Amino acid sequence: MAGASYAVLADRAVIAVAGEDRAAFLQGLVSADVRPVGPGRAAYSLFLTPQGKFLHDFTLAELDGALLLDPEAERRADLLKRLKLYKLRSKVTLEDRADRLAVVALFGAGALDRLGLPAGAGAAVPFGGGIAFTDPRLPELGARAFLPAAGLAGALEAAGLTAAGPEAYDRLRLSLGVPDGSRDMVPEKAIALENRLDGLNAISWDKGCYMGQELTARTRYRGLVKKKLFPVTVSGPLPEPGTPVTLEGKEVGEVRSGRDSAALALLRLEETAAAVAGGLPLQAGSATLVARLPAWEA
């Protein structure tokens, strides 16, 4: 693994939810348990449709009395609009802070140590005028930070982290089989459990009601998952997202995001179980794919 590095994630932006009802407001809307989130604890969560379909994913941390979310930058206006619909009489304020705060991935050998972070998912510490936290999805992803955009590089380099492009972080994400927002999950169609988000700490099964909770719970307890997201190794030209995946000429799924020789693919479990278990090749266009279970679920 490369040394301790950082990458500014320009495709993510920061929204702040402040006010005395901030935790209770979000608790009734998002899939994770918001109550433990504080100066020492972050979370990963989803905003779903009432029917339990994916809309947004984000990490969630607290800074200066506000709860900060990092949705996709190009889709943050949609999340803000949806949050405002449910504000009603809640004593909360909603603010786009993309002009002040940057979202940064911190990864590679020694990254957590340089930030003073333990390997436990979601552990958080103050850092650089903002907050840094071990990735609440998977510690192997390293850490994430919400930092003041001004002087960002200086704080990170003073901690011994080296600048890397977001491509380096993307390769790590893909190698681990972790989905990234609407690149991998179609809004209003994707289901959390098909994309293994339950294994990435996105869902609390005992917090009580939230938007989309009924369908999400039913999917789990009735065993209704027919497809799942898999990391795949690509031989040949990288297929475009949406390219059908076939096995012996039969369509069994489709490609999601990818980079170089790594990608994610959503595959039908019944038709591909033997191929995944035996490392047998699948086809996507003119490329050959070999799917595997993510190491964190194997």
Long-range contacts (C-beta under 8 A, 24 or more apart in sequence): 1-108, 1-109, 2-108, 2-109, 2-164, 2-168, 3-108, 3-109, 3-110, 3-162, 4-106, 4-107, 4-108, 4-109, 4-110, 4-111, 4-113, 4-114, 4-160, 4-161, 4-162, 5-106, 5-107, 5-108, 5-111, 5-161, 5-162, 5-163, 5-164, 5-168, 6-104, 6-105, 6-106, 6-107, 6-111, 6-156, 6-161, 6-162, 6-163, 6-164, 7-104, 7-105, 7-107, 7-163, 7-164, 7-165, 7-166, 7-168, 7-169, 8-102, 8-103, 8-104, 8-152, 8-166, 9-70, 9-102, 9-103, 9-104, 9-105, 9-166, 9-169, 10-73, 10-166, 11-72, 11-73, 11-74, 11-166, 12-58, 12-70, 12-71, 12-72, 12-73, 12-103, 13-70, 13-71, 13-72, 13-73, 13-76, 13-96, 13-97, 13-98, 13-103, 14-68, 14-69, 14-70, 14-96, 14-97, 14-98, 14-100, 14-101, 14-102, 14-103, 14-146, 15-68, 15-69, 15-70, 15-71, 15-76, 15-79, 15-80, 15-83, 15-94, 15-95, 15-96, 15-97, 16-66, 16-67, 16-68, 16-69, 16-93, 16-94, 16-95, 16-97, 17-66, 17-67, 17-68, 17-69, 17-83, 17-92, 17-93, 17-94, 18-65, 18-66, 18-67, 18-92, 18-93, 18-95, 19-90, 19-91, 19-92, 19-93, 20-91, 21-90, 21-91, 21-92, 22-66, 22-67, 22-92, 23-67, 24-90, 25-86, 25-87, 25-90, 25-92, 26-60, 26-67, 27-207, 27-210, 28-86, 28-209, 28-210, 28-211, 29-83, 29-86, 29-210, 29-211, 30-60, 30-210, 30-211, 31-192, 31-202, 31-203, 31-204, 31-210, 31-212, 31-213, 31-216, 32-60, 32-201, 32-202, 32-203, 32-204, 32-207, 33-204, 33-206, 33-207, 34-60, 34-67, 35-207, 37-61, 37-62, 37-67, 38-62, 38-124, 39-124, 39-126, 39-131, 40-123, 40-124, 40-125, 41-122, 41-123, 41-124, 41-133, 42-122, 42-123, 42-124, 42-131, 42-133, 42-134, 42-136, 42-144, 43-122, 43-136, 43-201, 44-122, 44-135, 44-136, 44-137, 44-200, 44-201, 44-202, 45-69, 45-202, 46-192, 46-197, 46-202, 46-203, 46-212, 47-79, 47-82, 47-211, 48-192, 48-210, 48-211, 48-212, 48-216, 49-188, 49-211, 49-212, 50-211, 50-212, 51-212, 51-215, 52-191, 52-192, 52-212, 52-213, 52-214, 52-215, 52-216, 52-219, 53-187, 53-188, 53-189, 53-190, 53-191, 53-212, 54-185, 54-186, 54-187, 54-188, 54-189, 54-190, 54-191, 54-192, 54-195, 55-79, 55-82, 55-187, 55-188, 56-181, 56-187, 57-179, 57-181, 57-185, 57-197, 57-202, 59-133, 59-135, 59-136, 59-137, 59-144, 60-136, 61-124, 61-131, 61-133, 61-146, 62-124, 62-131, 63-130, 63-131, 63-146, 68-97, 68-101, 68-131, 68-146, 70-103, 70-144, 70-146, 71-181, 72-181, 72-182, 73-98, 75-181, 75-182, 75-187, 99-149, 100-148, 100-149, 101-130, 101-146, 101-147, 101-148, 101-149, 102-146, 102-147, 102-148, 102-149, 102-152, 103-144, 103-145, 103-146, 104-144, 104-145, 104-146, 104-147, 104-152, 104-156, 105-141, 105-142, 105-143, 105-144, 105-166, 105-169, 106-132, 106-142, 106-143, 106-144, 106-145, 106-156, 106-161, 107-141, 107-142, 107-143, 107-168, 107-169, 107-172, 108-142, 108-164, 110-160, 111-142, 111-143, 111-161, 112-139, 112-142, 112-143, 114-159, 114-160, 114-161, 115-143, 115-145, 115-159, 117-143, 121-201, 122-201, 127-155, 127-159, 128-152, 128-155, 128-156, 128-159, 129-155, 136-201, 137-178, 137-200, 137-201, 137-202, 138-176, 138-178, 138-200, 138-296, 140-176, 140-296, 141-172, 141-173, 141-176, 141-178, 142-172, 167-259, 170-259, 171-259, 171-260, 171-262, 174-231, 174-257, 174-258, 174-259, 174-262, 174-263, 174-264, 175-231, 175-262, 176-231, 176-294, 176-295, 176-296, 177-229, 177-230, 177-231, 177-264, 177-293, 177-294, 177-295, 177-296, 177-297, 178-294, 179-229, 179-256, 179-257, 179-264, 180-257, 183-241, 183-256, 183-257, 184-229, 184-256, 184-257, 184-264, 191-216, 191-219, 191-225, 192-216, 192-219, 193-219, 193-220, 193-225, 194-225, 194-226, 194-227, 194-228, 194-229, 194-266, 195-228, 195-229, 195-266, 196-228, 196-229, 196-294, 196-297, 199-294, 199-296, 199-297, 225-269, 226-268, 226-269, 226-270, 227-253, 227-266, 227-267, 227-268, 227-269, 228-266, 228-267, 228-269, 229-256, 229-264, 229-265, 229-266, 229-267, 230-264, 230-265, 230-266, 230-267, 230-276, 230-291, 230-292, 230-293, 230-294, 231-262, 231-263, 231-264, 231-291, 231-292, 231-294, 232-262, 232-263, 232-264, 232-265, 232-282, 232-289, 232-290, 232-291, 232-292, 233-261, 233-262, 233-289, 233-290, 233-292, 234-258, 234-260, 234-261, 234-262, 234-263, 234-284, 234-287, 234-288, 234-289, 235-261, 235-287, 235-288, 235-289, 235-290, 236-285, 236-286, 236-287, 236-288, 237-285, 237-286, 237-287, 238-263, 238-287, 239-263, 239-284, 239-285, 239-287, 240-285, 243-284, 243-285, 244-284, 245-282, 245-283, 245-284, 245-289, 246-282, 246-283, 246-284, 247-271, 247-272, 247-275, 247-280, 247-282, 247-283, 252-282, 253-282, 254-284, 255-284, 255-289, 263-289, 265-289, 265-291, 267-291
